[in-house]
Amino acid sequence: MRVRRIRAGLRGWGGVGAMAVVCALVLAFALLLPWAESRGDGSVGLGGRGVGTGVPAADSSCGAPEKQTLSPSAADGPTIAAIKARQGEKRKLIVGVDQNSYRWGYRNPNTTGAALEGFDIDLVRRIAQDILGDPDAVQFKAIPTNQRIPAIQEGRVDMVVRTMTITCDRIEDVAFSAPYFRTGQTVLAPKSSTVTGYDDTLAEKKVCTAAGSTANTRLTEDREAGRLPATTDISATVPNQLDCLVRLQLGEADAVVTDGALAASQAAQDPTVELKGAPFTTEYYGVAMKKDADDLVRRVNQILVQYRANGWQASYDKWLSATLGADAATSRPPAPQYLRTG
């Protein structure tokens, strides 16, 4: 992926001399990469209580990961053609989602058949409407947090729309759309807890995260680098993020670290817990797809342009305003920027 970016950035150079420079740059980068990544730089230190907000997540080696996507296009390509070629009942968009994240992707027990609903589900239906002409032409597959990337790589789903943060590590394995939501990591704990946030009050506390989540990666990196108290126990990992709330309720964990948007929904489900402190990262959710599905990535980005203008706010008001507040300004993603415009 990084090599492709270098080549893309050097388009327009002419002649053999230019190609030699490209090769030299790639070789030098490959030789230096292990040394650069072993230093553990790129994330802001903890600094005790009252950590500043809006700190970008660790691993800035790819620049801004939310900008590493393709420009929008409404054109069909081989990936979309294959989806449309499915016959009969199988002519559906296959999407990995959550079924346990309240107001994001969850089964509403008050509806017929406990239908899947939520902010992510609205977006899936909008994508299906655009590609297949029917918002119901979707085969939903419940995917655990730690199976999101394998499900895409193995072709079990066409895409994953499941509060999935765009990160530098992940764009090595899958392709992402432009962001459709802005959030940040935060701490969830019982109201009676002495934990005050992502700070030294986590010393000697057991913190739960979902395996394969950005929260789990951040805690691991911060403890190894000394930015998290050495006595913080981060061994409690679960397949699904909601399982951490259960651990918290059972007294098997002292705190949970997860996306603030999910934490707010969980606090709405359980009035005995609350968000502790402000978010300590800035992150973006994106739609994840196979790395070679360029036409699908471009199509989703085209849909998102339209959705941000007409649909996003209505979905936010319906599903998230009760937990995140009526003002959606802090949750709305910035104007998209694309890796290349061709």
N, C-alpha and C positions, 0 to 999 in steps of 0.2 A: 504493500500500500504506500509506504513512504517513498519507494523508488518510483512508483507511478506519479506521485505528486511532483517529484523532482523533474521527471520527464515532461509532465504537463506544464510546469512553470517555465520550462526552457523551450516551449514550442516557438517556432519562428526563427530559431538559430539556424544558420545554414552552414553547410560544408562539413568536411571531415574533421576539421579542427574543433568545431563545436561538439561533435560527438565524442571526441577524445576527452574534452573537458567534462562532459556528462559522465563518462565512464570513470574518470578520475575522482569526481565528486562522490559517485556511488560507492566506489571502492574505499575511499577514505571514510565515508560514513559507516560502512559496514565494519571497518576495523575499529573505529572509535565507539561504536554503539554499545558494546558490552561494558566498556569503562564508564561511559556516560550514565548508563542506566543503573550501574551498581552504586552510584553515589547517594541515591535516595533523595535528591533535591527536588524542589518544585512544589512544596506545600508549606503553608504558613504555620509557624509554631503555635503551641497551645497558650503559653504565657499565663497560666493560672485562670482564675475566675474572670468572667466577663469578657470572653473572647470576642473579637470583632466579628461582624456579620458579613456575609456576601463574599467570602474567600473562595476562589475557584478551587475545584477539587484537585487532588494531587495528580501528578503526571501531566506536565504541560509540554512534553516532548513533541507532540504533534500540533502544537499551537492550540487553537480553539476547536475542539472536536465537533462542536455544533455547527461549524461552518464547512465541514468536510463532506459535503453532499453535492449532488448533481443539480443542474439548473432544471426548472420545470418544463414539462412537455406533455401535451395531450395525445401524442402519437402512440399507436400501438407498436409493440415489438414482439420478439419471440416469447418472452415470459408471459405477457398479457394474452398473446394469441393462444398459448397452451392452456391458460385458464379458461378462455372463452370456448375452447374446443372440447371441454368436458361435456359429456353427454347426460341428458336426463336429470335425475336428482343429483348427480355428481357435478353439475355445472354450477359450482359455488366457489366463492372465495374461501380458502381455508386459513383461518386466523387463530393464532395462539393468544389466549386471553387469561385473565384471572377470573375466578368465580367467587372469591372470598374477600375482595377489597371493597369495603362499603363505599358506595357512591362512585366507584371507579369501574369495577367489573365484578358484580355480585348477583347472586340469585335472590330475587325478591320473593319472600315467602307469601306475600299478599297478592301475588299475581297468579294467573292460571299457568300451571306447570312450572312455577318458580322461575319465571323468565329471567334471562341475563339482562341486566340494566347497568347504567352508569355512564360516566363521562367518556371512558375509553370505548365503550360499546357504541355510543352515538357516533364516534369517529369511524369505527369499523363499518357501520351501516352506511355512512356517507361515502366511504370508499367503494363499497359494493354497489351502491346506487350509480356511481359514476362509471365504473368499469363494466358492470353486468346489467345495469338498468333496473335493479331491484334491491332495495335496502335489506331485504330478507334473504338474499341469495348468499348466505354465509353459513359455513360449517365452523362452529366455534369449537375449539379444543382447549380444555383447561390445562395450562402448562405451569408447573412449579417454577419458582424463581430461578432455581439452579439448572433448569432445563431449557431456558429460553433460547440460548445460542445453539445448543445441539439440535433442537427441534427445527431450526431454520437450516442449519448446515446439512442435516440428514433429509431434508425435503418433506418433513412431516407437516409443515405448514408453509403457506405462501409468505406470511409475514407474522410478526408478533406486535400486538398493540397492548402493552401490559405495564404501564408506568415504568418504562425501561429507559434508564438514563444513558445518554450518549456520552461515551468515554473514549479516550485514546486507545486503551487496551481493546475495547470491543470493536472499534472500527478496523482492527486487524482481522477480525473474524466474520463480521457481517457488515452490510451497508445500512446506513440510516437515512431517513428523511430529514428535512429541516425540522427544527424543534416545533412542538405543538403545545408545550407547557413548560413553565419555569418553576423550579422548586429549590430545595436545599436540605442537606442533612440536618437532623435535629435529634434531641433526646426526649424520650417518653418515659415517664416513671410515675409511681403512685403519688398522689397529692401530698401524702404524709412523708414522702422520702426526703432525705437530706441532700439529695442530688439537686444541683442548681443549674446544670447545663453540661456542655462538653468541656469540662474543666477538671481541676484537681479533686472535685467532690466524687469523681468516679473511682478514686483510689479504693481498693479492697471491695469493689462492687463487681457483680457478675452482669455483664452486658450481653444481650442477645441480638444477633443479626441473622439475616438470611444468607445462606451459602451462595456465593456467586454475586452478591449484591455489592453496590458501590460502598455501602456502609461497612461491610465486612472488610473490603479492601482498604478502606481509609483507616479503620481501627488497627488493622495488622501493620500497616506502614507507619502509623503514628506511634505505636508502642515500640516497634523496632528502632525507630529514630529518636525515642525518648521524649516525644511530644505528648504522650499519654502516660499517666502514672504506671510504673512497672507492675504494681500490684493489681491493676485492673484485669479481671478475668474475662477474656474475650472468647473462651472456648465454646460458649453456648451458641451453636449455629443450627439452623433449621432449614428444611427445603422451601417452605413458604413463609413469607414475612409475617402473615397473620398468626402463625404458630408462636411467634415471640410474644404477642399479647397474651396468649394462653399461658405461656411460661411465666409471664409477669403476674397474671391472676392467680396462678398456683404457688407463687412464692419461689419459683425455681430460677428466677432472674430478678435483678434489682432495677434494671433499666433496659430500654430498647433504643437502638440507634437506627433510624430509617429516614426516608424522605419526609419532609415536613407535611406535604400534602396527604400522605398516607397516615402519618401520625395524628393529624387533625381528625381524620375520619375515624380512627380507632378511639381517640378520646371522646368522640361523639357517641360511639357505641358503649363505652364504659366510663361512667361519670366519676369513677374513683381514681382515674389516671389523668395526667395533663402533660402538655409540652413544657419542657424545662429549658429555659434560656432561648436565645435566638438561633436561627439556622447558622451553621458555621461553614457552609459551602454554597456555591451557586451552581445549579445543575439544570439540565434540560431533558425532557422526555422526547423521544423520537420513535417513529415507526421503524422497526428493524426488518430487513429483508436479506436475501442471499447477495453475496458480494458481486456476482456477475449479472444480477437482475437489473441492469441499468434502466431499461425501459419502464419497469415497475417503479423504481425509485423516482424517476422523473415524473411519472404519472401521479404518484402520491404527492409529490411536491407541488404539482399543478393543482391537485385537489385541495391541498392545504392553503394555497393562496386564496382560493375561493372560500374555504371554510373559515379562515380567520376573519374574512370580511362579512360572512353571513353564515352563522351557525355556531361558531365557537362561544360567543357570549351567551347565547340562549342556553346552550348545554351547561355552561358554567353556572348560570343563574339557577338552573333546575337542580343540578347535582351537588355543586360545591359551595355555593354562596353561604349555605347554612353552617358549614364547618370552617371555611376559609375567609368568610366575610364578603359583604356585598361589593366591595371595591376589588375588582379583578386585576388591577394594575400590576401588582407584584407577581401575579401568576401568568399573565399574558407574555408569551415569548417575544423577543425583539424581532425587528424586521429581518427576514432570512437573508443570509449571505451564502453564496454557492462557491464550490471548489473551482468550477470552470463554467463558462457560459456557452460553450459550443454544443 
